[in-house]
Structures are given as C-alpha cells and as structure tokens.
C-alpha cells in the first residue's frame, strides 16, 4: 500500500472525526436551547389570561397603565402576582425615546427603576441618535450618556438596555455595521445588548439569519415579526417609488420573506435562552385593542402566529 493511500485514508478519517465532533457540538448547543415563547402587548388582566390560555410562557410589556413609574409598590406587586400566578414571566419592558434628548433621558431613568421594581432584566428600544452627525460621533455621544447616567442605575437594578433595529430618527442601531460599532465602543458592557427583530432587517435587505449568527452572544430578547415585500410595487417603482408608495409591510411570522427555519436554527445553535415575543403588527388582524384589552381579531392573529412558530421551538418554550 502506498504512502499516498495512507495519507488519503488518514485525511478522510480526520475529516470524518471533525464532522462528528461538529455534529456533537451542534447537538449539545441545541439541547441547551431553552427559550421562552410569548407575546408583546399592553398589560391587562384579560390580556394576561389570554396569553396563559394560549400556552405562552413569557411577555414583553409596553409601558402605560399600571406598568408605570408612577405606580405604587402595591400596584406593581399585584401586577407581578397576576403574571406569576398564570405561569408567565416578563422577558422585557419596552422603552422608547431618543437617549440623546435630555427629556427622554430623564424619563428613561425612571423606566430603568421601574424595571428594577418589577424584577425585569431587559428594556428594549432605540439607541439614541443625533441628526447630521457621523456614526462615530453619535456612538461616542451615546456611550457618554449611558455610562454617566444609565449604567449606575443598571448596575443597581441589574437591568440591560437592548437596541432593536427599528429604523426611526431616535435610533442608529439598525444594522450590523452599527451593532458592531456600538458594541465595540461599549467594550462588551453587561448593560447593553440587542433586541433582535428580523422583520426590521429583512426590509432593509439585511440577512436576519447571518446577523443572528454574527451577534448571537449579544441577543437577549427577540421579536417575532415578518416583512412582506410588495414585489409588484418594487418592480414598477423601485424601493423609492413615486408618491412614497408602500413597498413593504409587517406581517405575522410565516407571511413574509424571513427564513424562519434558518433564524430559529441560528438561535438554537447559539443556545439562546431568552424571550421570543410575537409582535402582532399585521393589519389584517386589526383593530388591535379595545381600551387596554385585545380585540378578537388581534387574538386570532396571535393564535395564527403561534400555530406557525411552535413548529420551530422546543416544547419547554410553551406550556
């Protein structure tokens, strides 16, 4: 037998062993994938009851009503009790505003304290922005505000600020380029991270699966929402059509262009264990609220989305 034959067999064996090791590692990561599946909504006893009845295990709550810095400790205790009694947890609060605006900063300090009083670890929203300045200038301004104003309270209450790639004038954290710049500037601070919503990346023509794999270690909350591209509009008018014609719209998961199998696989491979909350912005299921409570059409949207995404998530993520 020639030495070349030995070399070839050895290379094949080494390749097979490497593939087997990679497979074992992937299975191990997937085995530790223990996310929670829930909904993003306003708080009300009726909405909490619905979430529990439908088999969800977590919530992301908007601020307003009893979810307010002005609520008493007794009121917040009742909120926490009503949620816990239903077998649910709060994965995150929603906190908007431009963090480079002094008025918004003052309000956000109260939101951090509110999260601490509720025992919530994550607040999702925008990064802050200054119109007309370069990315680096804005990043440096954001770092200064966070480190001097927010982080002392984040440390006190064990709260993390998450950026969602939602394109708006208060946010620069809308793409992998900006994610990388911010995270690098914060030097992997434990008080910042990402709230990944694949729908916001999809309409920007950014691959959500690739972004998830690149930044998996920084993702601490997830929104489950899809984007439909209205191709007839794009084919006729491009992405800047005449009269600002709408060329994309948000939909329930499974009704748009997001590769959900790839997206959930990327989370599973990373061993993701945070909240994954269905965000129903699909106008086919509106109106959404009657006062603080879901409408029947809005409930149906959550049910349709749940039926679709449950095929991708482990049983422990649901009741």
WOMO-V675132 format. One record per backbone hydrogen bond with DSSP energy under -1.0 kcal/mol. CO is the residue of the C=O (numbers start at 1). NH is the residue of the N-H. If there is no record, write none. Layout:
# WOMO-V675132
CO:NH / CO:NH
This chain:
# WOMO-V675132
2:6 / 3:7 / 4:8 / 5:9 / 6:10 / 7:11 / 8:12 / 9:13 / 10:14 / 11:15 / 12:16 / 13:17 / 14:18 / 15:19 / 16:20 / 17:21 / 18:22 / 19:23 / 20:24 / 21:25 / 22:26 / 23:27 / 24:28 / 25:29 / 26:30 / 27:31 / 28:32 / 30:33 / 32:34 / 36:276 / 37:57 / 38:278 / 39:60 / 41:62 / 44:48 / 45:49 / 46:50 / 47:51 / 48:52 / 49:53 / 50:54 / 51:56 / 52:55 / 55:319 / 57:89 / 58:39 / 59:91 / 59:92 / 60:41 / 61:94 / 64:67 / 66:68 / 67:64 / 68:71 / 72:76 / 73:77 / 74:78 / 75:79 / 76:80 / 77:81 / 78:82 / 79:83 / 80:84 / 81:85 / 83:88 / 84:87 / 89:59 / 92:61 / 93:124 / 98:101 / 101:105 / 102:106 / 103:107 / 104:108 / 105:109 / 107:111 / 108:112 / 109:113 / 110:114 / 111:115 / 112:116 / 113:117 / 114:118 / 115:120 / 121:160 / 122:93 / 123:162 / 124:95 / 125:164 / 130:133 / 134:138 / 135:139 / 136:140 / 137:141 / 138:142 / 139:143 / 140:144 / 141:145 / 142:146 / 143:147 / 144:148 / 145:149 / 145:150 / 146:151 / 150:154 / 151:155 / 152:156 / 153:157 / 154:158 / 154:159 / 160:123 / 161:193 / 162:125 / 163:195 / 164:166 / 168:171 / 170:128 / 172:174 / 175:179 / 176:180 / 177:181 / 178:182 / 179:183 / 180:184 / 181:185 / 182:186 / 183:188 / 189:192 / 191:161 / 193:163 / 194:220 / 194:221 / 196:223 / 197:200 / 198:202 / 199:203 / 201:206 / 202:205 / 207:211 / 208:212 / 209:213 / 210:214 / 211:215 / 215:218 / 216:219 / 218:194 / 221:196 / 222:277 / 224:279 / 226:251 / 227:257 / 228:249 / 229:231 / 230:233 / 230:234 / 231:235 / 232:236 / 233:237 / 234:238 / 241:244 / 242:245 / 247:230 / 249:228 / 251:226 / 252:255 / 258:260 / 259:263 / 260:264 / 261:265 / 262:266 / 263:267 / 264:268 / 265:269 / 266:270 / 267:272 / 268:271 / 274:36 / 275:222 / 276:38 / 277:224 / 278:40 / 279:281 / 282:285 / 283:286 / 288:295 / 290:293 / 293:290 / 295:299 / 296:300 / 297:301 / 298:302 / 299:303 / 300:304 / 301:305 / 302:306 / 303:307 / 304:308 / 305:309 / 306:310 / 309:312 / 314:317 / 315:318 / 317:37
